[in-house]
């Protein structure tokens, strides 16, 4: 077996460039970056290994998987790490309410995601197509004219069909992009996490 090309049989229909002694497990890959209000145009993900595995990334190498690991991408999700806030609705005429909720509406309305595997481009996907789907949900209320403020992307997961396979040591990146001046946030930053749902192939231990 050539370990540089180790790939499980069920991935073979999806590769662009084969394998024994591998196990396939459900897994995710994730990467987190901060959007800065009125400044950020592009955010590149999966290009760092720094920080906490719990909240920043689980990448062990920048922009690639170690040999002989490979990953089959079945879903792409985007999660915004926002917290519950309260906002004063005020008494002004109807207009955009400066709020965390409106920040998310703008980011997901104007942004797109591009995926690059090797030298091939995939996408763009409008961000609103890629919901987080699963997150903390509940009911709460506030008094007077204060509004409870929490936003997240929900809905049916966008299933990537056909799936896309990342080979061992194959370069890949994800870029989120927005037009110039499109999004000014009520807060200084919004933390965004891009996550791949799928299957990881790794050597049998």
C-alpha positions as CSV (number, residue, x, y, z in Angstrom):
1,X,0.0,0.0,0.0
2,X,1.3,3.5,-0.9
3,X,0.5,5.5,2.2
4,X,0.8,8.8,0.3
5,X,-2.3,7.8,-1.6
6,X,-4.2,5.9,1.2
7,X,-7.9,6.3,0.6
8,X,-10.9,4.1,1.6
9,X,-12.9,2.4,-1.1
10,X,-16.1,4.3,-0.3
11,X,-14.2,7.6,-1.1
12,X,-13.0,6.5,-4.5
13,X,-15.9,7.9,-6.4
14,X,-15.2,11.4,-5.1
15,X,-11.5,11.9,-5.4
16,X,-9.8,14.0,-8.0
17,X,-6.3,12.4,-8.1
18,X,-6.7,4.1,-3.2
19,X,-6.6,1.8,0.1
20,X,-6.3,-0.9,2.9
21,X,-5.5,-0.7,6.6
22,X,-7.8,2.3,7.1
23,X,-10.8,2.9,9.4
24,X,-13.6,5.4,8.6
25,X,-15.2,7.3,11.5
26,X,-17.7,10.2,11.7
27,X,-15.9,13.4,12.3
28,X,-15.8,17.2,11.9
29,X,-13.1,19.7,10.9
30,X,-13.5,23.3,12.2
31,X,-11.8,26.6,12.2
32,X,-12.7,30.0,13.9
33,X,-12.0,33.6,12.9
34,X,-13.1,37.1,13.9
35,X,-15.0,39.4,11.6
36,X,-14.1,43.1,12.3
37,X,-16.8,45.6,11.7
38,X,-16.5,47.7,8.5
39,X,-12.9,46.4,8.0
40,X,-13.0,42.7,7.1
41,X,-13.4,41.8,3.4
42,X,-12.1,38.3,3.5
43,X,-11.5,35.6,6.2
44,X,-9.4,32.5,5.5
45,X,-10.1,29.4,7.6
46,X,-8.2,26.2,8.3
47,X,-4.8,28.0,7.9
48,X,-3.8,27.8,11.5
49,X,-3.2,25.3,14.3
50,X,-2.8,27.8,17.1
51,X,-5.2,28.2,20.0
52,X,-7.5,26.0,21.9
53,X,-8.9,22.8,20.4
54,X,-12.1,23.5,22.3
55,X,-13.0,26.7,20.6
56,X,-10.6,27.7,17.8
57,X,-9.6,24.8,15.5
58,X,-8.9,21.0,15.5
59,X,-6.4,21.2,12.6
60,X,-3.1,19.6,13.4
61,X,-1.4,21.0,10.3
62,X,-2.1,24.2,8.4
63,X,-4.3,23.8,5.3
64,X,-3.9,20.0,5.1
65,X,-4.5,16.7,6.8
66,X,-1.5,14.6,7.9
67,X,-0.6,11.4,6.0
68,X,-2.5,9.0,5.8
69,X,-5.7,10.9,6.9
70,X,-8.4,11.9,4.4
71,X,-11.7,13.5,4.9
72,X,-15.1,13.3,3.0
73,X,-17.0,16.6,3.3
74,X,-20.7,15.9,3.4
75,X,-22.0,19.2,5.0
76,X,-20.6,22.7,5.4
77,X,-21.9,24.7,8.4
78,X,-21.3,28.2,9.7
79,X,-21.8,29.1,13.3
80,X,-21.7,32.5,14.9
81,X,-20.4,32.6,18.4
82,X,-22.9,35.2,19.7
83,X,-24.4,35.7,23.2
84,X,-27.8,36.8,24.4
85,X,-28.0,40.6,24.6
86,X,-30.7,43.2,25.2
87,X,-31.3,46.2,23.0
88,X,-33.4,49.3,23.5
89,X,-36.0,49.6,20.7
90,X,-36.3,53.3,21.3
91,X,-39.1,55.4,19.8
92,X,-37.7,56.4,16.4
93,X,-39.2,55.6,13.1
94,X,-38.8,52.1,11.7
95,X,-35.3,51.3,10.6
96,X,-32.5,48.8,11.1
97,X,-32.2,48.0,14.8
98,X,-28.5,48.1,15.8
99,X,-28.3,44.6,17.3
100,X,-26.4,41.4,17.3
101,X,-29.4,39.9,15.4
102,X,-29.1,42.5,12.7
103,X,-25.3,41.9,12.5
104,X,-26.0,38.3,11.6
105,X,-28.6,39.2,9.1
106,X,-26.1,41.4,7.3
107,X,-23.2,39.0,7.5
108,X,-25.2,36.1,6.1
109,X,-27.1,38.2,3.5
110,X,-24.0,39.7,1.9
111,X,-21.2,37.0,2.4
112,X,-20.2,34.1,0.3
113,X,-18.1,31.0,0.9
114,X,-15.5,29.7,-1.5
115,X,-13.7,26.3,-1.0
116,X,-10.4,25.5,-2.6
117,X,-9.0,21.9,-2.7
118,X,-5.7,21.6,-4.4
119,X,-5.9,23.9,-7.4
120,X,-9.7,23.5,-7.8
121,X,-12.3,26.1,-6.7
122,X,-15.7,25.1,-5.3
123,X,-18.5,27.5,-4.7
124,X,-19.3,30.3,-4.1
125,X,-22.2,29.5,-1.7
126,X,-24.2,32.4,-0.2
127,X,-23.7,32.1,3.5
128,X,-27.4,31.9,4.2
129,X,-27.4,28.5,2.5
130,X,-25.1,27.1,5.1
131,X,-26.9,27.0,8.5
132,X,-25.4,25.9,11.8
133,X,-28.7,24.0,12.3
134,X,-28.0,22.9,15.9
135,X,-27.5,25.3,18.8
136,X,-28.8,26.3,22.2
137,X,-32.5,27.3,21.9
138,X,-35.0,28.6,24.4
139,X,-37.4,31.3,25.3
140,X,-36.8,34.5,27.3
141,X,-38.3,38.0,27.6
142,X,-37.4,41.5,28.7
143,X,-39.4,44.3,30.2
144,X,-40.3,47.8,29.0
145,X,-39.0,48.5,25.5
146,X,-35.9,46.3,25.8
147,X,-35.7,43.5,23.2
148,X,-34.1,40.1,23.8
149,X,-31.4,39.8,21.2
150,X,-29.9,36.5,20.0
151,X,-29.3,35.4,16.4
152,X,-28.1,32.2,14.8
153,X,-28.5,30.4,11.4
154,X,-31.0,27.6,11.5
155,X,-32.7,25.4,8.9
156,X,-32.1,22.2,7.0
157,X,-28.4,21.4,6.6
158,X,-27.1,22.0,3.0
159,X,-26.0,18.5,2.0
160,X,-23.0,18.6,-0.3
161,X,-23.8,16.2,-3.2
162,X,-21.6,14.9,-4.7
163,X,-19.4,14.9,-1.6
164,X,-15.9,16.3,-1.8
165,X,-12.8,14.4,-0.6
166,X,-9.7,15.9,0.9
167,X,-6.7,13.7,0.3
168,X,-3.7,13.2,2.7
169,X,-1.3,16.2,2.5
170,X,-3.6,18.0,0.0
171,X,-3.8,21.7,0.4
172,X,-7.3,23.2,1.1
173,X,-8.7,26.5,2.3
174,X,-12.1,28.1,2.9
175,X,-12.6,31.9,2.4
176,X,-15.6,33.9,3.4
177,X,-15.9,37.2,1.5
178,X,-18.0,40.3,1.7
179,X,-18.2,43.4,-0.6
180,X,-16.5,46.6,0.5
181,X,-18.5,48.5,3.1
182,X,-21.3,46.1,3.1
183,X,-21.4,45.2,6.8
184,X,-21.0,47.5,9.8
185,X,-21.7,45.7,13.1
186,X,-23.3,47.0,16.2
187,X,-20.4,45.3,18.0
188,X,-16.7,45.5,17.1
189,X,-16.3,41.9,16.1
190,X,-18.3,38.7,15.4
191,X,-16.6,35.3,15.8
192,X,-17.5,32.9,13.0
193,X,-16.7,29.2,12.8
194,X,-16.7,27.1,9.6
195,X,-17.2,23.4,10.1
196,X,-17.1,20.4,7.8
197,X,-19.4,17.5,8.7
198,X,-18.3,14.2,7.3
199,X,-16.2,11.1,7.6
200,X,-12.5,10.9,8.5
201,X,-10.3,8.0,7.2
202,X,-7.3,7.3,9.4
203,X,-4.8,4.4,9.8
204,X,-5.9,1.6,12.1
205,X,-4.1,2.0,15.4
